[in-house]
């Protein structure tokens, strides 16, 4: 179903820029002001200067295009001489319960033909907002380059994709560098048999967008505009997008929880909430007060059903809410959706009992979010929030089941960790389609 192709990526010349880790950056949408400044300080050609250009007006997009062209002209960025799939491996660690353990995630960069969502070839897993799409549209229109990749998942039940990637990574990598997010390794895969094997593998597969919905939707809209009249639809580079494709079965494919923090509710009363929730939840107190203890119990008890923990300022104990098996969840949607922890939290507790609806979730009117259990605990202790609801992460299989059934997940359901590095490979949107 999905059409993928090798492409000649635009990459930094290590001879010109030195250690490649100094020119890489996280995706634009997770970079705060302090990190933005640190990345600019790290190297004069750090990719953040074109991926997240400075300025308050649209002139910043023209400046990004000018800078990108200058780097190409000066040989700081060079197109590879022949098309390839780019095997990309990340090694990283997690804080908290998993501290000390090293994880490895491996996939590959490919050019993927753009498909409208209604064709069910490329699947979204969340709804998007218009603001970020406008920003990405203006940047790609100006630079005619996709600077950061979209993150996609595919099923590899028989391990055919893993075998090809493992073989490609059995030799020394072309790129082996480190950033604060972890280690990054890159191999150029040009062997015709391996290229054909990966291409065939995706022929009858769907691709789920794990991260990068704004970029994908922007490219869907922009493709026809950038396609030269010399090319029929589907035959231009702008009809494709650069995606990192990871196996859904990869043990290094991690989804972090997204904890909810309630703030600004004028009549919030935890004792009253607890009493009102008791028909649907078994509520007990526990002594868990550290991030490690809460995460450990969540993981252990979450294997048996829906459970979440709640802490409020001034209360030493943690309240544990476990969904009762007798609760009828049919009003929450189809089976794939209604069994999710977050669907239950919002559909049974936050919506009916706290009046925090979908609009409030989208605008973060009464909610804020964090993936860091320790941060949520600190904000409770400081009295900055009225309560923190600690969640288990949504499982990859749950995400796939919902999206393959034709639905999207509740907002702020997933956070794939770590983010992909921006700057390893870029994709030009001019010229013919890759093949």
Long-range contacts (C-beta under 8 A, 24 or more apart in sequence): 1-121, 1-202, 1-203, 1-204, 1-205, 1-206, 2-112, 2-113, 2-115, 2-121, 2-122, 2-154, 2-202, 2-203, 2-205, 2-206, 2-207, 3-112, 3-113, 3-202, 4-110, 4-111, 4-112, 4-113, 4-198, 4-199, 4-202, 4-243, 4-245, 5-83, 5-110, 5-111, 5-113, 5-199, 5-240, 5-433, 5-434, 5-435, 6-83, 6-84, 6-85, 6-110, 6-111, 6-189, 6-190, 6-195, 6-434, 7-83, 7-84, 7-110, 7-111, 7-240, 7-242, 7-427, 7-434, 8-79, 8-80, 8-81, 8-82, 8-83, 8-84, 8-434, 9-79, 9-80, 9-84, 9-86, 9-109, 9-242, 9-425, 9-426, 9-427, 10-72, 10-77, 10-78, 10-79, 10-80, 10-145, 10-425, 10-426, 10-427, 10-428, 11-77, 11-78, 11-79, 11-80, 11-424, 11-425, 11-426, 12-45, 12-76, 12-77, 12-423, 13-75, 13-76, 13-77, 13-78, 14-175, 16-74, 16-75, 16-76, 17-43, 17-45, 17-76, 18-43, 19-177, 20-175, 20-177, 20-184, 20-423, 20-424, 21-177, 21-178, 21-179, 21-184, 22-46, 23-47, 23-423, 24-177, 24-179, 24-184, 24-421, 24-422, 24-423, 24-424, 25-51, 25-52, 25-421, 25-422, 25-423, 26-181, 26-419, 26-421, 26-422, 27-148, 27-211, 27-212, 27-419, 27-420, 27-422, 28-52, 28-148, 28-422, 29-132, 29-214, 30-419, 45-71, 45-76, 46-423, 47-147, 47-422, 47-423, 48-422, 50-143, 50-147, 51-139, 51-147, 51-148, 51-422, 51-423, 53-139, 58-138, 61-138, 61-139, 61-141, 61-142, 61-143, 62-142, 64-139, 64-142, 64-143, 65-142, 65-143, 65-144, 68-143, 68-145, 68-147, 77-426, 79-428, 80-188, 82-190, 83-190, 83-434, 83-435, 84-188, 84-189, 84-190, 84-195, 85-109, 85-110, 85-189, 85-194, 85-195, 85-198, 86-186, 86-187, 86-188, 86-189, 86-424, 86-425, 87-165, 87-168, 87-169, 87-186, 87-187, 87-188, 87-189, 88-184, 88-185, 88-186, 88-244, 88-420, 88-424, 89-169, 89-173, 89-183, 89-184, 89-185, 89-186, 90-181, 90-182, 90-183, 90-184, 90-185, 90-252, 90-418, 90-420, 90-421, 91-182, 91-183, 91-185, 92-181, 92-182, 92-183, 92-417, 92-418, 93-182, 94-254, 94-417, 95-372, 95-374, 96-291, 96-292, 96-295, 96-373, 96-374, 97-292, 97-295, 97-296, 97-299, 103-251, 103-252, 103-254, 104-252, 105-246, 105-250, 105-252, 105-253, 105-254, 105-418, 106-165, 106-166, 106-169, 106-246, 106-250, 106-252, 107-165, 107-244, 107-245, 107-246, 107-247, 107-250, 108-165, 108-168, 108-189, 108-198, 108-244, 108-245, 109-149, 109-242, 109-243, 109-244, 109-245, 109-424, 109-425, 110-198, 110-242, 110-243, 110-245, 111-237, 111-240, 111-241, 111-242, 111-243, 111-427, 111-433, 111-434, 112-150, 112-152, 112-207, 112-240, 112-241, 112-242, 112-243, 112-245, 113-234, 113-239, 113-240, 113-433, 114-216, 114-219, 114-220, 114-223, 114-239, 114-240, 114-241, 116-220, 120-206, 120-406, 121-206, 121-207, 122-152, 122-206, 122-207, 122-209, 122-216, 123-206, 123-207, 123-208, 123-209, 123-403, 123-404, 124-209, 124-213, 124-216, 124-403, 124-408, 125-208, 125-209, 125-210, 125-213, 125-399, 125-402, 125-403, 125-408, 125-409, 125-413, 125-414, 126-213, 126-408, 126-409, 126-411, 126-413, 126-414, 127-408, 127-411, 128-213, 128-214, 128-217, 129-214, 129-362, 132-214, 133-214, 133-217, 133-218, 133-221, 136-214, 136-215, 136-218, 137-218, 137-221, 137-222, 140-218, 140-219, 140-222, 140-429, 141-222, 141-225, 141-226, 144-226, 144-428, 144-429, 144-430, 145-426, 145-427, 145-428, 145-429, 146-215, 146-219, 146-241, 146-242, 146-426, 146-427, 146-428, 146-429, 147-422, 147-423, 147-426, 148-212, 148-215, 148-420, 148-422, 148-423, 149-212, 149-242, 149-243, 149-244, 149-420, 149-422, 149-425, 149-427, 150-209, 150-211, 150-212, 150-215, 150-216, 150-241, 150-242, 150-243, 150-244, 151-209, 151-210, 151-211, 151-212, 151-243, 151-244, 151-246, 151-416, 151-420, 152-207, 152-208, 152-209, 152-210, 152-243, 152-244, 152-245, 152-246, 153-207, 153-208, 153-210, 153-245, 153-246, 153-247, 153-248, 153-253, 153-396, 153-400, 154-201, 154-202, 154-205, 154-206, 154-207, 154-208, 154-245, 154-246, 154-247, 154-248, 155-205, 155-247, 155-248, 155-249, 155-400, 156-201, 156-247, 156-248, 156-249, 157-249, 159-249, 160-197, 160-201, 161-198, 161-201, 161-247, 162-247, 162-249, 162-250, 164-189, 164-194, 164-197, 164-198, 164-201, 165-247, 167-194, 168-194, 175-424, 179-421, 181-418, 181-419, 181-421, 182-418, 184-421, 184-424, 186-424, 186-425, 202-245, 206-404, 207-243, 207-245, 208-248, 208-399, 208-400, 208-403, 208-404, 210-246, 210-399, 210-414, 210-416, 211-416, 211-419, 211-420, 212-243, 215-241, 216-241, 222-429, 226-429, 226-430, 228-430, 231-432, 231-433, 234-433, 235-432, 235-433, 236-431, 236-432, 236-433, 237-427, 237-428, 237-429, 237-430, 237-431, 237-432, 237-433, 237-434, 238-429, 238-430, 239-433, 240-427, 240-433, 240-434, 241-427, 242-425, 242-426, 242-427, 244-420, 248-396, 248-397, 248-400, 253-396, 253-416, 254-393, 254-416, 254-417, 255-393, 255-394, 255-395, 255-396, 255-399, 255-414, 255-415, 255-416, 255-417, 256-371, 256-393, 256-415, 256-416, 256-417, 257-298, 257-371, 257-373, 257-390, 257-391, 257-392, 257-393, 257-394, 257-415, 258-342, 258-369, 258-370, 258-371, 258-391, 258-412, 258-413, 258-414, 258-415, 259-369, 259-370, 259-371, 259-372, 259-373, 259-376, 259-388, 259-389, 259-390, 259-391, 260-345, 260-350, 260-367, 260-369, 260-388, 260-389, 260-391, 260-412, 261-367, 261-368, 261-369, 261-370, 261-376, 261-379, 261-380, 261-385, 261-387, 261-388, 261-389, 262-354, 262-356, 262-366, 262-367, 262-385, 262-386, 262-387, 262-388, 262-389, 263-366, 263-367, 263-368, 263-384, 263-385, 263-386, 264-365, 264-366, 264-386, 265-354, 265-366, 265-386, 268-354, 268-386, 268-387, 270-310, 270-312, 270-315, 270-319, 270-386, 270-387, 273-349, 273-353, 273-354, 274-319, 276-353, 277-321, 277-348, 277-349, 277-353, 279-324, 280-323, 280-324, 280-327, 280-348, 280-349, 281-321, 281-322, 281-323, 281-324, 281-348, 281-349, 282-321, 282-322, 282-324, 283-319, 283-320, 283-321, 283-322, 284-319, 284-320, 284-322, 285-317, 285-318, 285-319, 285-320, 286-317, 286-318, 286-319, 286-320, 287-317, 287-318, 288-318, 289-316, 289-318, 289-377, 290-377, 291-373, 291-374, 291-377, 294-318, 294-373, 294-377, 294-390, 295-373, 295-390, 298-390, 298-391, 298-392, 299-392, 302-341, 302-392, 306-339, 306-341, 306-344, 307-341, 307-392, 308-341, 308-345, 308-389, 308-390, 308-391, 308-392, 309-389, 309-390, 310-387, 310-388, 310-389, 310-390, 311-376, 311-377, 311-380, 311-387, 311-388, 311-390, 312-380, 312-386, 312-387, 312-388, 313-380, 313-381, 313-383, 313-385, 313-386, 314-383, 321-349, 323-348, 333-407, 334-405, 334-407, 336-398, 336-401, 336-402, 336-405, 336-407, 337-402, 337-407, 337-409, 339-398, 340-394, 340-398, 340-402, 340-409, 340-410, 340-413, 341-391, 341-392, 341-394, 342-391, 342-394, 342-409, 342-410, 342-412, 342-413, 343-410, 345-389, 345-391, 346-410, 358-411, 361-410, 361-411, 361-412, 362-411, 369-412, 371-415, 371-417
